[in-house]
Amino acid sequence: MNRNVTPKPIKASGARDAHGRILEPDVGALYVHMHRENGLAHRHYVVKPWQVRVLSVALSRPMLVLYAIGVVTFGWAWSQAARVPLLKQEITRLTRDAQRLDTLTAALAEVQARYEQVQRMLGAAGTEKKPASPDTTRRPRDTTRAPAGIGGR
C-alpha cells in the first residue's frame, strides 16, 4: 500500500466553488454555534432548510437593491412630510404679514386723502384742481384670504 497517496487537487476559482454556498437550502439544516471569547457562555441554533431558503432570498443581491430603493423612496417621502408643519408656519406668518400690509395700505390711503383735503382747503394746490387719485378713493384689496387648497381651508 502506497503511503504517499495525495488527493486530487480541487480546481476552484474561489471558496464558493470549493466549499459551496453557506446559504444553500438543498444541503440541509444550517447549524450555528456561537461561543464567547472570554467565558463559558454559548448558544447553539439550528436553522431549518426552509429558513435557510428564506435567508438566501432575503439576502440576495436583487433584494438588497430593492431594500436600498425602498429606503431612498421612503426617506424622500418622509423628508417631504416633515416639511408640511414648516410650510404651514410659513403660510401663517405670510398671512399675518399680508394683514399688516393691508392695514398699512388703508392707513396710508386715508392719510393721503386727508393731506389732499388740507392742500385744497389751504389753496396751495394751485389754480388747477386735480381730482383725487383713484388709488386713494377705492378700498385696498383683501389679501388675507388664502386661495382654496392652501392652509386647509
JOMO-V219378 format. One record per residue. N is the residue number from 1. PHI is phi in degrees with one decimal (* if undefined). BURIAL is + if it has 16 or more other C-alpha atoms within 10 Angstrom, else -. D_FIRST is the distance of its C-alpha to the first C-alpha in Angstrom with 2 decimals. Layout:
n=[N | N]
phi=[PHI | PHI]
burial=[BURIAL | BURIAL]
d_first=[D_FIRST | D_FIRST]
This chain:
n=[1 | 2 | 3 | 4 | 5 | 6 | 7 | 8 | 9 | 10 | 11 | 12 | 13 | 14 | 15 | 16 | 17 | 18 | 19 | 20 | 21 | 22 | 23 | 24 | 25 | 26 | 27 | 28 | 29 | 30 | 31 | 32 | 33 | 34 | 35 | 36 | 37 | 38 | 39 | 40 | 41 | 42 | 43 | 44 | 45 | 46 | 47 | 48 | 49 | 50 | 51 | 52 | 53 | 54 | 55 | 56 | 57 | 58 | 59 | 60 | 61 | 62 | 63 | 64 | 65 | 66 | 67 | 68 | 69 | 70 | 71 | 72 | 73 | 74 | 75 | 76 | 77 | 78 | 79 | 80 | 81 | 82 | 83 | 84 | 85 | 86 | 87 | 88 | 89 | 90 | 91 | 92 | 93 | 94 | 95 | 96 | 97 | 98 | 99 | 100 | 101 | 102 | 103 | 104 | 105 | 106 | 107 | 108 | 109 | 110 | 111 | 112 | 113 | 114 | 115 | 116 | 117 | 118 | 119 | 120 | 121 | 122 | 123 | 124 | 125 | 126 | 127 | 128 | 129 | 130 | 131 | 132 | 133 | 134 | 135 | 136 | 137 | 138 | 139 | 140 | 141 | 142 | 143 | 144 | 145 | 146 | 147 | 148 | 149 | 150 | 151 | 152 | 153]
phi=[* | -86.5 | -86.1 | -95.9 | -79.4 | -112.6 | -69.9 | -66.3 | -68.4 | -87.2 | -91.3 | -129.9 | -89.0 | -168.9 | -65.6 | -64.3 | -69.8 | -78.0 | -116.7 | 89.0 | -81.5 | -69.9 | -102.3 | -77.7 | -75.0 | -78.4 | -79.8 | 128.6 | -69.9 | -112.8 | -100.2 | -120.1 | -123.8 | -116.9 | -123.8 | -78.3 | -67.4 | -120.5 | 135.7 | -103.1 | -66.6 | -151.9 | -137.2 | -131.7 | -122.3 | -117.8 | -99.3 | -70.5 | -57.3 | -68.9 | -69.8 | -64.7 | -62.6 | -63.1 | -62.8 | -66.5 | -72.7 | -66.3 | -104.2 | -74.0 | -61.6 | -60.8 | -69.4 | -64.0 | -66.2 | -62.5 | -61.7 | -63.4 | -62.7 | -63.0 | -64.6 | -64.7 | -63.3 | -67.4 | -61.6 | -64.1 | -63.2 | -66.8 | -66.6 | -69.4 | -67.3 | -69.6 | -76.6 | -58.1 | -61.6 | -64.7 | -68.3 | -64.5 | -63.4 | -64.0 | -63.1 | -62.0 | -64.5 | -66.6 | -64.8 | -61.9 | -63.1 | -64.8 | -64.3 | -62.7 | -63.1 | -62.9 | -63.3 | -65.4 | -63.8 | -64.8 | -64.8 | -63.7 | -62.4 | -66.6 | -66.3 | -64.8 | -63.5 | -65.3 | -61.7 | -65.0 | -64.5 | -64.9 | -62.1 | -66.8 | -66.5 | -84.4 | 74.6 | -80.5 | -74.5 | 100.2 | -76.5 | -84.4 | -102.0 | -90.5 | -70.0 | -61.1 | -62.6 | -64.7 | -70.6 | -87.1 | -89.6 | -95.2 | -75.9 | -69.4 | -71.2 | -83.2 | -105.8 | -79.1 | -84.8 | -78.0 | -60.4 | -59.2 | 96.1 | -110.2 | 77.2 | 75.9 | -93.5]
burial=[- | - | - | - | - | - | - | - | - | - | - | - | - | - | - | - | - | - | - | - | - | - | + | - | + | - | - | - | + | + | - | - | - | - | - | - | - | - | - | - | - | - | - | - | - | - | - | - | + | - | - | + | + | - | - | + | - | - | - | - | - | - | - | - | - | - | - | - | - | - | - | - | - | - | - | - | - | - | - | - | - | - | - | - | - | - | - | - | - | - | - | - | - | - | + | - | - | + | + | - | - | + | - | - | + | + | - | - | + | - | - | + | + | - | - | + | - | - | - | - | - | - | - | - | - | - | - | - | - | - | - | - | - | - | - | + | - | - | - | - | - | - | - | - | - | - | - | - | - | - | - | - | -]
d_first=[0.00 | 3.75 | 6.34 | 9.19 | 9.26 | 12.97 | 15.15 | 17.70 | 20.93 | 23.80 | 26.85 | 29.64 | 33.07 | 33.64 | 32.74 | 34.34 | 32.08 | 28.91 | 29.81 | 32.72 | 36.30 | 37.18 | 40.08 | 38.33 | 40.05 | 37.69 | 34.75 | 36.66 | 38.41 | 38.36 | 37.99 | 39.92 | 39.70 | 42.07 | 42.42 | 45.19 | 44.37 | 46.47 | 46.89 | 45.52 | 46.97 | 44.51 | 44.72 | 42.38 | 43.27 | 41.87 | 43.00 | 43.10 | 42.03 | 45.69 | 46.44 | 43.55 | 45.02 | 48.47 | 47.13 | 45.34 | 48.60 | 50.80 | 48.80 | 48.29 | 49.96 | 52.73 | 53.71 | 53.79 | 56.12 | 58.29 | 58.44 | 59.61 | 62.24 | 63.45 | 63.78 | 65.73 | 67.98 | 68.75 | 69.24 | 71.84 | 73.55 | 73.68 | 75.12 | 77.82 | 78.58 | 78.96 | 81.65 | 83.92 | 85.54 | 86.09 | 87.74 | 89.96 | 91.12 | 91.87 | 93.89 | 95.84 | 96.62 | 97.70 | 99.90 | 101.57 | 102.14 | 103.64 | 106.04 | 107.13 | 107.61 | 109.72 | 111.85 | 112.36 | 113.22 | 115.83 | 117.29 | 117.47 | 119.22 | 121.74 | 122.42 | 122.89 | 125.33 | 127.30 | 127.35 | 128.72 | 131.28 | 132.44 | 132.64 | 134.80 | 137.01 | 137.65 | 138.25 | 135.84 | 134.02 | 136.64 | 138.92 | 136.24 | 134.74 | 131.03 | 129.73 | 127.11 | 123.58 | 121.89 | 118.79 | 120.78 | 122.58 | 119.64 | 117.19 | 113.72 | 110.82 | 108.78 | 105.22 | 104.11 | 102.88 | 99.30 | 98.54 | 97.11 | 93.41 | 93.35 | 93.32 | 92.89 | 96.50]
